[in-house]
Amino acid sequence: MNPIAEKEIGMSDDWVSNEQSWNLPAAPLLDSRIEEDRAILELSHGALELSLIERGILRLRFARSLPFAARPSRAVLASAASSAPSGMLELDSADPSRLILRAASFQLDMRGADCTFQVRSRDGLSLESAGPILLSRDSMALSIWLGAGESIYGLGEKTGFLDRRGRRYEMWNTDNPVHTPGADPLYQSIPFFIRFDGERALGVFLDSTARSRFDLGFSDPGRLTIESFDDELDLYLIEAGTIAGIISAYARLTGMIPLPPLWALGFGQSRWSYYPASRVLELARAFRERDIPCDSIYLDIDYMDGYRVFTWDRARFPDPQGLCASLRDLGFRVVAIVDPGVKSDARYGMYIEGCRDGRFCKHPDGSVYHGKVWPGISAYPDFSRASTREWWARSHESLLGRGVSGIWCDMNEPSDFSRGGEASADRSLATVPDDLVSSEDGSPRPFALTHNAYGLDMSRAARRAFELLRPGERPFVLTRSGSAGIQRYAAVWTGDNHSWWEHLAQSVPMLLGMGLSGLPFVGADAGGFQGEADGELYVRWMELAALTPFFRAHSALGTRDKEPWSFGPEAEALARKAIRLRYSLLPYIYGEFRRASVEGLPIMRPLVLDCQDDPRARSLCDEYLLGPSLLVAPVLRPGDRERLVYLPKGTWYDFRSGEALEGGRSIIAAAPLGGIPLYAKAGAVIPTAESAASTAAMDLARLTLRAYAGAEGRYELYEDDGSSLGYERGEYSITECRVSKTESGRWSFAWEKLCDHWRGACRSPMIELVGGPWEEAGER
C-alpha cells in the first residue's frame, strides 16, 4: 500500500474552490460485516458498500452516512443490478489492522488505519488507492495509482487522442460549439474508462449524472483522481481478460443498442434549414436525378411555427403529411428536429398544458423556470417525471402522425442562452441553473445531481413516442446530449463541428473513444457543420463518414450548401462513389449493428480492441477497423495523395485491387482523391449488395459473399426485414460462412443456414473468392 497525506490528493488549484476543504479523510475503519449479498464497511466519516454484480463486476459504493439510500440508476439496468450472485462474499477481519474481502474473481485488501485499499482481480489490472477517500463540502474524491506504462481509453465524447492519459476531463453536458483540441466538456457525459497496461485491463464506471472530474495523470503523472459532486461515489470495477470483454460486460450492465431501421444506416442530408416544402422536394428529386443514393432528409428548426416545438410553419409547410408521403414515394424518410424549450406563449397549447399540469422544471419555491432558446423565453420539461415523458411522447403525434420517420433531439444539455448566450466564452454557463429541482417521480433532487441525465430522459421520451404512435416499427432517435445508458435510446453525433481539416482528423479518435465507451451508433457531420469547406475537404470527409456507423452531411445557417453537387462535377462524382461504397457494404455494416446489439462491441473500433497484444496498435487513432474485418485508413490532411498505413500481423487484401499484403508493418498506400485506403483481413467474409437509390430500392436477396484466403475464419451473415420489431420474435436468418484450410493446403469456402425464419433472406449468393489457392466453394 502507498498511503499519502491528504494534501497530495492531486487536485489542481483551478479545479478545487478555495471554499472546499480536503482535510477530511473517510478513514479509519470502524466496523465490517456481511449483510445478505453485500459487505458493509463503516468508516469514521462514511461507509463503503461492496457487492458483486456478476463474477467480473464489483460495485464499490461510498456514502457519507448509513443507511445507504435507495438510488435508482438511469444507467445500470435493473435486471443487471438484481442478478448478483449470492453467497460469494467472504470477509476476513481477523487482523484488526487489515481487512480482506473475497468476491469471486476479486479480492479487496484494506488497511484499517487509513482505509487505503487494493482490489486485485483474476485477469485484470489491480486498483490500488493512493490514499483514503477524501471529502469536501460538495464532493468526494478517490485517487488511485497508475502504472508507468498504462493507457486510459474511453470517457465518451472527448477531444484529444485515443489514449486519454495526461489529460483531465469533466463530465457536464454543455452546449459548446467550438471543439478546439482542449475543449471540454462537450455534449455527452459517459464516466466509464478502461485502464490497459499492454497485457491486462480494468474497466471503471462511475454511476453518476452529476458533475464529475477525472484527472488522468495531469496533476501527477502517476496518479488518477476521480472527483464526484454527487451524494455518493458509486463505482463499478469490470474485469474480463480483454478490452473487448470489458466493453461487453459494461454493455450488459448498462444495456445493448436495439437494432435500428436499415434506412437510418443509409446516407442522410441535412442543413439549417431546408424550407419551404418545395425546396425539400427539389432536393430529393436532385438526388434521384443525379443518381446519388440517399435515404433521409433532415428538417432543422425552421420547419416550426416560430420555433414552437411540435408545430409546423403553415406558410412554409402547408401540407406536412403530403410532403412526407411524396418523399416516401421517392424513397426518402423525414427526420425532424425537436428541442426541449417550450415557448412561453399564453396561446400555445404545449405551454398551457405544461403549466397547468406541472410539467416544467421549477425553482425550489415551486415557480416555473424560464430560460431562453430559439423560441425566445421558454420553459423546460421536467423529463425526470414519467408522466412528463409520456405527455412529451404523445405530443410527437404532430410529427409521427404526419409521416415523419425519425426524431432528432437537439439543445438537450439543456442549452439556455440566457445563461451566457450563444457567443459566451464560458459555454458551461449556457445551460439551465443547478439550483432547479428535478422531481424524480416524487423523490426530488437538486438539478445539479441529474443535469447530465436530461438528454437521456428526453431521448427516452422520444423513443417512447414510437412505441405509442408507431407500434411494431423500429424507432430512430438521434441525440446531441446524453449520459451512460443513452445507447438504449438513441444514436449520437458529435455536435457542432467545423469545416476544418483539424476537425476531420479529430473525429476519428473522438468516435473511437465513444465506441470504447459503449456507444456503437455514432458519427460526425460530414463536411463540417460550421464554416466553409472546399471540394477536397468535403470529398475526404465523405470518404471517411461513409465508413462510420452514422452517416449524415450537415451545414449551418449562412454557410454554403454541402450537398454532393455543391462543389462541382469532380467532387460530385467522388462523393457519389463514396456513398455507393457505403450502400454496397450495408449488409456487412448491418451485421455489425446486430453484433453490437447482442455483444455491445463498437462498430467503428480502434486497432487495440482486436490487436491487444500489438504495441503498435495501442495508440493508433488515424486508422480504424470497421467491424473486425475491414481496416479503414482515411486521408486527414490537404494535398495528401498517399499515406502511411499500419497493417497488423497477418495477411490483408487491398479491398479494391485484391492485392495481398503481409501485415506487422507499415506501408505507403496510394490515396488519390476518391480512393480511401481500405483493406480486408484474411479469413474474412464480406457480404455486399448492389448499390441503389435508397435502401428501399436495394435487392438484399441478391448478395455477393466475398471470401479472403490466408487464414481460417468464420462469419455469421445476419438478415431480417430491416424495419419491424419481428427480429425480437426470432424473425431473422443467420447463415454461417467458413473459410478453412484443406489437407492439401488449399482454401475452402462453405456456408450453411443456421437459422432460417425470414423468407426474404438471400438463397443463392454470388461467391467471390479472393487470394488462394481455393479448392471449393459451396453450400454445406
N, C-alpha and C positions, 0 to 999 in steps of 0.2 A: 504494500500500500504506500501511497505517496501523499500523506495529508499536507495541506498548505494552510498558511494563515489566511484569514478572510480577505485581507487587503490584496491578496494575489488572485482574486477571482477572475481577473482578465477582462472586466467590463470597461470599455473605453469611456473617457470623460463625457464625450458628446452623446453617448447612449444613456447615461445614467444621470438623472436630475440631481442637483445638489440637495434637493429635499429628501432624496432616497437615502436610506441607511442600510448598509450591507454588513452591520456588525451583529447580526442575529442568526447564528447557525441553528439548524434544527436539532443538532446533537445536544446531549448524548442519548443513547438508547436506554429507555426505562423498563420496557416490558416487551415480550413477544409471545404470540400464541397462534394456533391454527383455529379458524372458525369455518367449518364446512369446507368449502373449496378455495379458501383464501388464507393467507398469512397476514397478521396484523402486527406491525412493529410500532410501539408507542415511543415517541421521542420527546425530548423536553419541550420542543416547540413544534408540535405537529405529529403526524402519523403517516406511516408508509404501509400501503396495502399491496400485496403481491398475489397474483392469480395466474393460472395457466389457461390460455385460450385454446390452444392446441399444442401438440408436442413441441412445435417450433416457434410459438409466440408466447412471450411472457409479458404480463402487464404490471407496470410499476406505477402506482397511483399515490401521490403525496398530497395531503391536505393539511391545513393549519390546525385543525382540531378534529376530534371524534364526536359523534359518529360520522362516517362518510355519507354525504348527501346522495340521494337518488339523482342520477345525472344522465338523462337520455343523450345519446350521441347521434348527431346527424351523419357522421362518417361511418362509424362501425355498425355493421348490420346486427340487428337484434339476434338473428339466428346464429351469427358467429360468436357473439358475446355470451350466448346461453349454451354453447356447445362445449364448454370447458370440461376436460376430463376430470373426474373426481378421484380422490384418493391418491393423488400423485404429488402431494406436497409433504415434505418431511423436514421438520425443524430440529436442529441440533444446537442447544444453547447450554451445554454442559460447562463450557468455559465462559465465565461471566464477562470476560473481556472480548469475546468473539462470538458471533452468531453465524451459523451455516444453514442455509435453506436449499433443499434439493427439490427440483421441479422438472421431472422428465429430463430433457436434454440440457437444462440449465442448472447452474449452482451459483447461489449468491453467498458471498463471504463478506461479513460486515464487522468492522471494529466498533465495539460498543462505545468507546470514549468519544470519538469524533464522528461516528456514523459514516466514515468513508467506506466504500464498498467496491467489490469487484464481482461482476457477473460473468461467469465462464460459460461458454456454450460448447456443445459437442463438435459441431462442424464449422462454426463461425468465429469471428473475432470476439475477444473479451471486451467488456465495457468496464473500465476502471475509473471511478470518480476521482477527481483531482481536488477533493475537499468535500465538506458536508454540503447538503442543500442549504442555500442561503436565502434569507427572507428580507424583503423590504416592505414598505407600507403597501405598495401596489403590485408587487410581483415576487416571483421566486425564481431561483436560478440553480442550475446544476452544471458543473464543469467536469469534463472527462479528458483523460489523456489521449493524445493522438500519437500513433507511431510515426517514425520518420518517413516511412515510405507509403503512408496511406493516402488514398484518393477519396474524395467525397463526391457522390453523384446524387442528383435529384433536386428536391426543394421546389419542384414545379416550374412556373413561368419566371425564369430569371435570366438576366443578361450575363455575359461572360462566357467562358469556355465550359466544356463538358465537366471537367474536374473543378468543383467549387472551392477547393481548399485555398486558403489565403484570403478569402473574401468574407464579408459579413452581409447578412441579408435580413430583411424584415418581412414579416407576414402581416400585411394590412392592405386590403383591396383598395386600390387607388386609381382614379382616372388620370393617368399620366400619359400624355400624348407624345412625349419626346424621349424615345428609348435610346439614349446615349449609352456607351459601354458601361457606365457606372450607375445607370438609372435603377432605382429600387426604392420602394416596392412598385409593382405593377398591378395587374387586374386580378390575378389568381393567387390564392394562398394555399399551398399544399405542404404542410410541415412534415414531410417524410423525406429521409435521405438514407443513403447506403454508404457505409464505410467499407473500403476494399484495400487490402494490402498487397495485392498481386496474387494471392492464393486463397485467402479467406475473406468472407464478407459478413456484415451485420447490418440489418435494417433497423432504423429508429423512426418511430412515428409519434409525434406529439398531437394528441387528440384535443384540439382547441380551436375555437372560432374567434378567439380574442387576439389581440396583438401579441406577437412573439418575435424574438430576435435570435439569430444564430450567428455566433462569432466562430468561424471555421478556421481558426489559426491565424486570424488577422492581428489581434492584440498580443497573442503569444503563439508562436508557430507550433508549439507542442500541445496546445490545449484547444478543446472545442467547448463552447459555452452555449447552453440553451436557457434563455430567459423568457418566462411566460407571464403575461399580465392577466392571467385567468385566476379563478379562485381555487384551482387545483393544478398540479403538474402531473399530467396523465400521459405516461409514456408506454409504448408497446415496443418490445425488442423482438426482432424477427431473424431467425437463422434457418437456413435451408440448404447450405452447402454450396450454392451458386447464386450469382446475382439474379439470374432468371428465376430461380426458385423463390428468392425473397420477394420479387415483384409479384409472382403468382400468389404467394401467401398474403401479401398486402391486398391484392385484389379479392381474395377470399374474405378478408377481413372487412373491406370497405365496399365490395361489390364489383361485378364484371359489367362491361358495357353490354347493353342489349344490341341485337343486330339492327343496323339502320336500314332504311329502304335503299334499294340499289340506286335509285335516281339521285340520292344525296351523295353518291360517290362519283357521279359524273361531274362535268365542269359547270361552275356557276358564274354568272356575270352580274356584277353589281356596280353601282356608283351612287353617290349622294348628289342628286337623286334623278331617277328616270321618271319623267312625267311630261305631258299628260298621258292618258291611256294610248293615244295614237302613237306616241313616241315609243312606248313599250312594245307595241305590235310591230312597229317599224324595225326595232332592234331584233326581235325574234325572227322576222322574215329575212333580215340581213344574214343572220347565222345560217339559215336554211339555204338561201341563195348562194352563199359563199362556200357551202359545203363544209362548215366548221361544226363539229359536234358540240352540243351544249344541252344541258338538262334543266337548268333553273335560272330564273331571273329574280333578283332581289329588289324589293321596294324599300327604300330608305324613308326617312321621316316625312318627306313631302307628299306622301300619298294621303296623309291625315288632314282633317279639318282643323287648322290652327294647332297642329301637333297634339290634339286631344286623342289620347290612346283609345283604340277600338272604334275609331270613326274613319270615314272616307271623305276626302275633299270632292264634293259632288260636281264641281266645275271641272276638275282635272280627271276625275274617275267617276263618270255618271252611272256606269253600269259595271261594278266590280265583278259580279258573277258572270256577266257576259264576257268580260275581258279574260278572266281565268279560264272560262270554257274555250275561248278562241285560242288561248295559249296552249291549253291542254291538247287541242286538236293538232297543234304544230309540234307536239312532243315536249312542251315546257311545263315545268312546275313553278309556282309562285311562292317565294319566301318573303314574308312581311316582317318588318321590324316592329318590336313592341318595347317601349320604355316604361319604367315604373312610375315616373312622375305623372300625377293626375292633376290637370289644370284646375286651379281654384276659380270656379265659374258657377254661379248660382243657377244657371240654366243648363248645366251639363249633367246628364244623368249619372255618370260614374262618380262624379264628385258628390252629388247629392246623396246617392246611395251609400257611398263610403263614409260620409259624415254621419248620416242617420244611424248606420249600423255599427259604428265604431271600428271601421276597417283600417284606419290610418295610424301611422306612428305618432306617439304622443310625448309631450313633455311630462316630467314627473307630476305636475299639477293636474294632469288629465286633459290639457288643451292640445289640439292637433298641431303638429309641427308643420310649418310651411317653408320650403326652400325654393330654389329657382333652377329650372332646367329649360329645355326647349320651349315648352308652352308658356313660360313665364312663371309666376308664383304657383307653386304646386304642392300637393300633399303626397305622401309616400305610403303605399300599402304596407301594413304590418304582416309580412308573409310568414312570420313565426306562428301565426294562428291558422289552424286547419280550416276554419270557416272562411278566412280571408282568401286562402289559396283556392278553396272551392268556388268562391264568388269570382275570383280572377279567372279561373279556368273556364267557367261558364260564359264569361264575358268574351271569350275568343270566338263565340258564335258569329260575331260580325265579320270575322276573318275566315275561320274554317268552314262556316256555313255558306260562304260565298265562293268557295273553291280554292282558297289559299292552302298550300300543301305543307309549308314549313314555317316555324316561328323562330325569329331572330331576336334574342333578348339582349338589349344593349343598355348602357348607362346604369348598370345594376350593381355598382360598387357600394352604395348608390351615390352617383355623382350629384353634386349640389353646387351650382355656380355662385350662389350667394355666400359660399364659404371659401372664397378665394378667387372665383371667377375663372373663365376659360383660359385666360392668359396668366394665371397666378404662377409665380415661381415655385411655390410650395403646393404641389397638387395634392399632397396628403390632407390639406385642409379642404379640398374641394369635394368632400363627402359630408353626409349629414352628421350632426354633432354626436359625441359619445354619450351625452347625458340624457338621451331619449330612453324610453322604456320599451323593451321587447317583451310582448305579453306572454309568449311561450305557452299558450293554451292554459292559462291560469296559474303559471309559476313564473311571474315576471322577473326579468333580469335586466341589468343595465345594457343598453345597446352596445356599449363598448365590448361586452363579452360575446356578442353574437354578430358583430359587424361583418366578419368575413363570410358568414353564412347567408347574407342577404341574396346574393346572386344565385346560390344553390337553391334557396327556397323559392325564388321567382321561377327558376328553370323547372323545379319540381311542379309548380302550378301549371306551367305551360305544357309539360308532359301530361299532366292530368287532364288538360283540355282535350287531348286526342282520345283519351280513354272515355270521356263523356260524350264527345261530339263526333268522333270518327272511330267507334269501336271496331276492332278487328284490323285496323290499319296501323302500320308501323309509324310511330311518330318520328319527326325530325325537328329537333330543337338545337339551336346554336346559341352559345352564350359567351359574353365577354368576361364576366366575373364568375367566380366560383370558389369552392373550398374542397377539402378532401371528401370524396364521395360523389363529386359532380359528374364523374363518368357514367353514373347510373342514369342520368337525366339528359345530358346534352353533350354535343360536340363543342370544342373550344378553339377559338382562333386568337392570335396574339395581339389583336387590337390595332391601335393607330400607328402602324409603321410608316416609314418614309420611303420615297423612291430614291434610296441611296444604295450604292454598292455595299456599303458597310452593313446596311440592314438585310440585304440579300444574304451576306455571309453570316450575320448574326442569327438568322432564322434557323440555320441548321443546328447548332448546339442548343438553341432555345427549344426547338421542337423535340430534339433527342432527350433533353433534360425533362421535358414534360412527359415523354413516353416512359422514362425511368421512374416517374412519379405516379404511375398508374393511370395516365391519360392517353389512351391509344388514338382517339379520334381528334387529331389536332392539325392545324395548318396556319399559314400566314398569308395575308392578302398579296396575291401575285401582282407584280408591278409596283407595289408600294401604294399605300392609301394616300398619304400626303406628299406634296411635292411633285416634281415633273420628271418622269422617266424619258429616256431616249429609246430608240429602237433596239439597240444592243442590250441594254439593261432589261427591257421588257422581255425580250426573247430568252435571255438567260434565266430570268425569273420564272417564265412559263415552263421552261425545261425542268427546272427544279420542282416547282409546285405541282406539276403533273405527276410527280413521283413521291408525293406526300399524301397522308391519309385524307385530308380535307383540301379541296382544290377550288379556289374562287379568286377571280380578279376583282379589284375594287379601286375606287378613286374618290377623292374628296371633292367637296364643293369648291369651284373655282380653279380646279386643275384640268388638264387636258384629259380627254377620254382615254380609257385603257381597254377598248375592245381590240380584238386581234388585228383588225384592219386599220387601227388608228395611227400606225407608224409606217405605212407604206406597203407596197406589194411584197417585198422581200420578207419583212418582218411578219406579215400576214401568213405567208406560206410556211415559215418556220414555226410560228405559233400553232398553225393548223397541224403540222407534223407532230408537235409535242402533245397536243390534245388527242390526236388519233392514237398515239402510243399509249396514252393513259387508257383510252377506251379498249384498245386491244388487250391490255393487261388486266382489265376489270375482273375476269374470272379468278385470276391469281390474287388480286387485291381483295376481292370479296371473300375469298377463302381465308385470308389473313385476318379479316374482321371477324370471321367465325372463330378462328383460333383465339383471338383476343376475348371473345365473348365467353369462352369456356376455360381459358388458361390465364387470362389477364395480361398477356405479354404485349408489348408495344408492337405496332405495325412498322413504324419507322424506328429502327433500332441502331444504337451505336455498335461498332465492331466489338467492343469489350463484352457485350452481352453474349455473343456467340463464340468469342475467342478469348475467354477469360484468362487463359494461360499464356497469352501472347503479349509481352511487354509493350510492343509497338501499338497495340490496339487500345491501351488504357486511356490515352488522352486524345486520340484522333477524333476530330469533330468537324472536318471539312469533307468527309465522305461518310456513307452510312449504308446499312442493309435495309432493303425493303422486304419485310419478311425475312426468313432465314436464307433465301436462295439468290437474291439479286443484290449486287453491290452497285451503289449509285455514287458517282464522283462528279458533282456539279462544278461548273466553272463560275468562280466567285469574284473575278477581277476583270476590269475592262481591258480589251485588247488581247486577252489570252486566247490562243488557239491550240494550246496543248497544256497539259497539267501533269503533275506528279500524282500517281495513284499507288497506294499501298494495297497489295493483294495478300490476304492472309494465307497461311500454309494450305497446300492442296492445289488442285487444278481449277482454273477459272476460264471461262469462254467469253470472248467478246460477243455481246448479245446480238450485234448486227452482222458481223462477218463470220462468226463461228470459230474464229481462231482460238486455239488452246494456248493458255499461258500458265506457267508454273508460278505458284504463289510463294509466300515467305520472303517477298522482296517488293521493292518499289519499281514502277515502270513509268516511262514517259508516254502518256496517252495522247493521241491526236484528239482534239476537241474543237472542230470547226463550229462556227455559229450554227446552231440547229442540230448539233451532234454531241449530246451529253454522254460522257463515258459511262457505259453500263455493262455489267458482267454477270454471268450466271455461274453458279457453283457446280462443280462436277457432282453427279449423283442427283441433281435437281430435276424436277419435272415442273415445267411452267405451262399452265393452261392459258391459251389465248383465244380470242374471238375476233371476228371481222368487225372493225370499227363501223359505226353508223351515226346517223344524225343525233340520236339520243339513245339512252339505254332501252327505252321502249321499242326502238326500231331495231335493236340488235337481235340476231338469231343466236341465242345462247344454247340452243340444242345442237348447234354445229360448232364444235370446239376443235382446236388443234392442241395436242399434247406434245410439247417439245421436251425430249429427254436428253440428258447430257451424260456421256460416258466418263469414266475416270474414277468413280467412287461408288460404293453401294449407297443407295438412297431409297427412301420411302416417302410417298406423298399421298395425302388424302384430298381428293377433289370433292369439294362440297358444293351442292346445288340445291336451291329452293326457288320459290316463286318471286323472291326479292321484294315483296310488297306487303304481304299479310303476316299475321301472327301464327300462321299454320305451323311454322317451324317449331314453335313451342309445344305443339302437339305431335311432333315427330314427323311432320310432312316435309321430308327432305331426302336427298340422295347423297350417299358417300361412296366414292369409287377409290379403292386403294390402288396406287400405282407404285411399281417397284423397278428400280434399276439394280441389277445384280450381276455378279461375275460368274461365268460358267466354268466348268472344269477345264475347258480348252483355253481359258484365258480371255475369251471374248466377253462381250457385254450383252445382256438380255434385258428386254423391257416387256413387262406384262401388267395387265390391270384386271381388277375384279370388283364387282359391285358388292359392297359390304352392307349397304342399306339402300333400299330402292322403294321409297314411299312418296316419290313425287314424279308424276307422269311426264312432266316437261323436261326431265333430265336428258343429257346427251347420251345417245345409244351407241353410236358408231363414230368415235372421234377419229379425226385425222391424226396420224402419228408422224412426228418429225424427229429423227434420231441425229444427234449432233456428236461429233467425235467418233470414237470407235476403237477397234472394230466391233461391229454388232453381229450377233448370231441370230437373234429372232426378236420379234415383237408381236404380241397378240394378247387376246383376252383369255384369262385363266378360266 
